[in-house]
Amino acid sequence: MKNRILIILLNIILVSCNSTQTKQQDKEKKGISDSITNQQTQSVEETRPAENNRQDDCARGQATPIVKKEIYPNTTFVLQPDSISAVETITFENNDNLIIYNRGCEYYVLTFLFQTSRFQEDIDNLQFWYSKAILLLSDTKKGLDTPFDLDKGIENIGKYVDNASKDNDKILKPGVQIDFGEDEIRSFVTIDKVEKITDKKYAIELSFSIGPL
């Protein structure tokens, strides 16, 4: 009888010990989990100052909309993750698009990407497409609020195209920097590319730059 009572007491002690050990293990696991969570939170927090520093290091400020919504109401503006650049899109009544990339750090750069089905021509005929770029910009400028003289830029693109047509030795090519404006800070425009998107739609891209700031 005494042996049976002793066995029962031993079992009770073993169960109690196991329960205590399990609780201790659960506490340790929770402690590890909380530690990992805290480390992850701290890691995320540590990345935020780096993003702010990237913005602070730039001479230019955060991008803001340049499209006048009263002129082009069908417009979207999306600030990019770097908190500096942005993408603004206009959809015209004829379903053509203008995508504006507002970017730069040491330079302030606006890239205008026209996607149009208004014209049809071989993309190698740069004189044709450069003249159409002038037309598209001229048609759109009334709805744009830019920090540079857009009219002067358009005028100087026209002079560049005219001079190229008069001088057989001067060949039009993408990427040529065409200066405009007379301020201390340099302003220039480049016609970056002409591409065929679909059978009836073409892309013309131009970039206006000011800098270094």
VEXMAR-818772 format. One record per residue (C-alpha): x, y, z negated; residue number from 0. Coordinates in nm, 4 decimals, always signed. Example, Ala and Ser with C-alpha at 12.3 -4.5 7.8 and 13.67 -1.06 7.14 Angstrom:
2
> +1.2300;-0.4500;-0.7800;0
> +1.3670;-0.1060;-0.7140;1
This chain:
213
> +0.0000;+0.0000;+0.0000;0
> +0.2837;+0.2367;-0.0967;1
> +0.4580;+0.1584;+0.2331;2
> +0.1447;+0.2491;+0.4305;3
> +0.1115;+0.5829;+0.2490;4
> +0.4805;+0.6537;+0.3140;5
> +0.4393;+0.5841;+0.6871;6
> +0.1391;+0.8207;+0.7057;7
> +0.3353;+1.0978;+0.5319;8
> +0.6292;+1.0531;+0.7722;9
> +0.3963;+1.0793;+1.0732;10
> +0.2450;+1.4012;+0.9348;11
> +0.5935;+1.5492;+0.8864;12
> +0.6991;+1.4498;+1.2431;13
> +0.3853;+1.6041;+1.3967;14
> +0.4422;+1.9260;+1.2024;15
> +0.8058;+1.9438;+1.3159;16
> +0.7120;+1.8851;+1.6816;17
> +0.4453;+2.1538;+1.6638;18
> +0.6925;+2.4019;+1.5148;19
> +0.9506;+2.3159;+1.7819;20
> +0.6957;+2.3576;+2.0628;21
> +0.5936;+2.6999;+1.9317;22
> +0.9577;+2.8021;+1.9105;23
> +1.0174;+2.6864;+2.2710;24
> +0.7114;+2.8813;+2.3860;25
> +0.8458;+3.1931;+2.2155;26
> +1.1833;+3.1466;+2.3822;27
> +1.0221;+3.1020;+2.7259;28
> +0.8102;+3.4139;+2.6727;29
> +1.1204;+3.6041;+2.5676;30
> +1.3014;+3.5003;+2.8865;31
> +0.9981;+3.5903;+3.0988;32
> +0.9698;+3.9319;+2.9332;33
> +1.3416;+3.9882;+2.9860;34
> +1.3163;+3.9069;+3.3578;35
> +1.0137;+4.1353;+3.3931;36
> +1.1980;+4.4189;+3.2183;37
> +1.5025;+4.3683;+3.4413;38
> +1.2868;+4.3740;+3.7551;39
> +1.1100;+4.6903;+3.6380;40
> +1.4434;+4.8534;+3.5578;41
> +1.5777;+4.7501;+3.9007;42
> +1.2809;+4.9145;+4.0760;43
> +1.3200;+5.2289;+3.8678;44
> +1.6916;+5.2475;+3.9482;45
> +1.6167;+5.2584;+4.3230;46
> +1.3903;+5.5634;+4.2976;47
> +1.6634;+5.8185;+4.2205;48
> +1.8548;+5.6904;+4.5250;49
> +1.5565;+5.7719;+4.7473;50
> +1.5290;+6.1167;+4.5924;51
> +1.9009;+6.1750;+4.6374;52
> +1.8698;+6.0869;+5.0049;53
> +1.6112;+6.3606;+5.0449;54
> +1.8177;+6.6063;+4.8383;55
> +2.1275;+6.5422;+5.0508;56
> +1.9512;+6.6576;+5.3691;57
> +1.9734;+7.0174;+5.4801;58
> +1.6207;+7.0010;+5.6174;59
> +1.3123;+6.9476;+5.4040;60
> +1.0256;+6.7024;+5.4169;61
> +0.8443;+6.6832;+5.7511;62
> +0.5096;+6.8608;+5.7743;63
> +0.2457;+6.8512;+6.0518;64
> +0.3164;+7.0702;+6.3546;65
> -0.0063;+6.9960;+6.5455;66
> -0.2909;+7.2443;+6.5114;67
> -0.5930;+7.0310;+6.4231;68
> -0.8326;+7.2973;+6.5458;69
> -0.6840;+7.2507;+6.8940;70
> -0.6263;+6.8750;+6.8834;71
> -0.8607;+6.7254;+6.6186;72
> -0.7863;+6.3673;+6.7263;73
> -0.4461;+6.3670;+6.5587;74
> -0.2769;+6.1515;+6.2933;75
> +0.0214;+6.2365;+6.0721;76
> +0.2205;+5.9653;+5.8894;77
> +0.5067;+6.0464;+5.6527;78
> +0.7781;+5.7794;+5.6717;79
> +0.9256;+5.5854;+5.3745;80
> +1.2379;+5.8046;+5.3662;81
> +1.0103;+6.0965;+5.2595;82
> +1.1810;+6.3184;+5.5188;83
> +1.0702;+6.2103;+5.8663;84
> +0.7199;+6.1669;+6.0048;85
> +0.5282;+6.0495;+6.3103;86
> +0.2425;+6.2563;+6.4499;87
> +0.0172;+6.1301;+6.7293;88
> -0.2246;+6.3157;+6.9561;89
> -0.4800;+6.1298;+7.1664;90
> -0.6021;+6.3510;+7.4513;91
> -0.9472;+6.3429;+7.6079;92
> -0.8125;+6.1566;+7.9124;93
> -0.6686;+5.8871;+7.6770;94
> -0.3099;+6.0010;+7.7330;95
> -0.1000;+6.0189;+7.4161;96
> +0.1692;+6.2400;+7.2708;97
> +0.3781;+6.0881;+6.9909;98
> +0.5910;+6.3390;+6.7984;99
> +0.8842;+6.2107;+6.5923;100
> +0.9760;+6.4703;+6.3297;101
> +1.3200;+6.3666;+6.2050;102
> +1.6784;+6.4645;+6.1359;103
> +1.8896;+6.5511;+5.8331;104
> +2.1737;+6.7838;+5.9260;105
> +1.9702;+6.8719;+6.2378;106
> +1.5973;+6.9439;+6.2656;107
> +1.4742;+6.7303;+6.5570;108
> +1.1350;+6.7034;+6.7253;109
> +1.1061;+6.4262;+6.9829;110
> +0.8039;+6.4430;+7.2143;111
> +0.7026;+6.1142;+7.3760;112
> +0.4322;+6.1663;+7.6385;113
> +0.2464;+5.8557;+7.7540;114
> +0.0538;+5.9585;+8.0634;115
> -0.1343;+5.8179;+8.3609;116
> -0.1716;+6.1595;+8.5284;117
> +0.1224;+6.1053;+8.7662;118
> +0.2548;+5.8240;+8.9825;119
> +0.6134;+5.8183;+9.1111;120
> +0.9302;+5.6108;+9.1097;121
> +1.1057;+5.6589;+8.7738;122
> +1.4360;+5.7247;+8.9543;123
> +1.2950;+6.0485;+9.0948;124
> +1.4111;+6.2535;+8.7960;125
> +1.3438;+6.5889;+8.9589;126
> +0.9763;+6.4920;+8.9899;127
> +0.9500;+6.3676;+8.6310;128
> +1.1441;+6.6569;+8.4784;129
> +0.9058;+6.8994;+8.6458;130
> +0.6140;+6.6974;+8.5029;131
> +0.7726;+6.7134;+8.1570;132
> +0.7671;+7.0913;+8.1882;133
> +0.4002;+7.0767;+8.2899;134
> +0.3023;+6.8479;+8.0016;135
> +0.4814;+7.0649;+7.7454;136
> +0.3278;+7.3802;+7.8903;137
> -0.0206;+7.2271;+7.8686;138
> +0.0326;+7.1165;+7.5071;139
> +0.2248;+7.4054;+7.3489;140
> -0.0915;+7.5971;+7.2535;141
> -0.1639;+7.3275;+6.9959;142
> +0.1872;+7.3072;+6.8470;143
> +0.3456;+7.5102;+6.5692;144
> +0.7223;+7.4600;+6.5996;145
> +1.0128;+7.6338;+6.4208;146
> +1.1814;+7.7149;+6.7516;147
> +1.0977;+7.9031;+7.0697;148
> +0.9215;+7.6320;+7.2706;149
> +0.8629;+7.8696;+7.5628;150
> +1.2363;+7.9395;+7.5864;151
> +1.3127;+7.5689;+7.5845;152
> +1.0632;+7.5016;+7.8631;153
> +1.2058;+7.7922;+8.0632;154
> +1.5608;+7.6589;+8.0371;155
> +1.4552;+7.3076;+8.1397;156
> +1.3073;+7.4696;+8.4521;157
> +1.6335;+7.6531;+8.5215;158
> +1.8294;+7.3302;+8.4841;159
> +1.6016;+7.1485;+8.7303;160
> +1.6118;+7.4391;+8.9794;161
> +1.9909;+7.4616;+8.9665;162
> +2.0200;+7.0874;+9.0198;163
> +1.7971;+7.1024;+9.3280;164
> +2.0055;+7.3863;+9.4790;165
> +2.3421;+7.2277;+9.4047;166
> +2.3884;+6.8937;+9.5785;167
> +2.6879;+6.8155;+9.3571;168
> +2.4823;+6.8469;+9.0397;169
> +2.2886;+6.5296;+8.9645;170
> +2.0060;+6.5229;+8.7112;171
> +2.0578;+6.2678;+8.4371;172
> +1.9006;+6.1899;+8.0982;173
> +2.0626;+6.3144;+7.7796;174
> +2.2080;+6.6410;+7.9100;175
> +2.1954;+6.9070;+7.6358;176
> +2.0206;+7.2181;+7.7671;177
> +2.0812;+7.5146;+7.5367;178
> +1.8140;+7.7722;+7.4587;179
> +1.7867;+8.0544;+7.2081;180
> +2.0499;+8.3023;+7.0947;181
> +2.0543;+8.2492;+6.7172;182
> +2.3632;+8.1597;+6.5140;183
> +2.2274;+7.8075;+6.4729;184
> +2.2376;+7.6178;+6.8014;185
> +1.9126;+7.5120;+6.9722;186
> +1.9064;+7.2652;+7.2599;187
> +1.6731;+7.0255;+7.4381;188
> +1.7422;+6.6898;+7.6046;189
> +1.5249;+6.4839;+7.8358;190
> +1.5919;+6.1416;+7.6891;191
> +1.4205;+5.8955;+7.9198;192
> +1.1521;+5.8197;+8.1769;193
> +0.9935;+5.4735;+8.1645;194
> +0.7112;+5.2852;+8.3311;195
> +0.4823;+5.1408;+8.0622;196
> +0.2122;+4.9783;+8.2760;197
> +0.1150;+4.9862;+8.6422;198
> -0.0503;+5.3244;+8.5929;199
> +0.1088;+5.4667;+8.2775;200
> +0.4493;+5.6298;+8.2297;201
> +0.6491;+5.7580;+7.9329;202
> +0.8508;+6.0812;+7.9301;203
> +1.0578;+6.1606;+7.6210;204
> +1.2166;+6.4942;+7.5275;205
> +1.3967;+6.6054;+7.2118;206
> +1.4304;+6.9589;+7.0754;207
> +1.7087;+7.0037;+6.8203;208
> +1.8267;+7.2836;+6.5908;209
> +2.1489;+7.2577;+6.3953;210
> +2.3656;+7.1924;+6.2200;211
> +2.1562;+7.3550;+5.9474;212
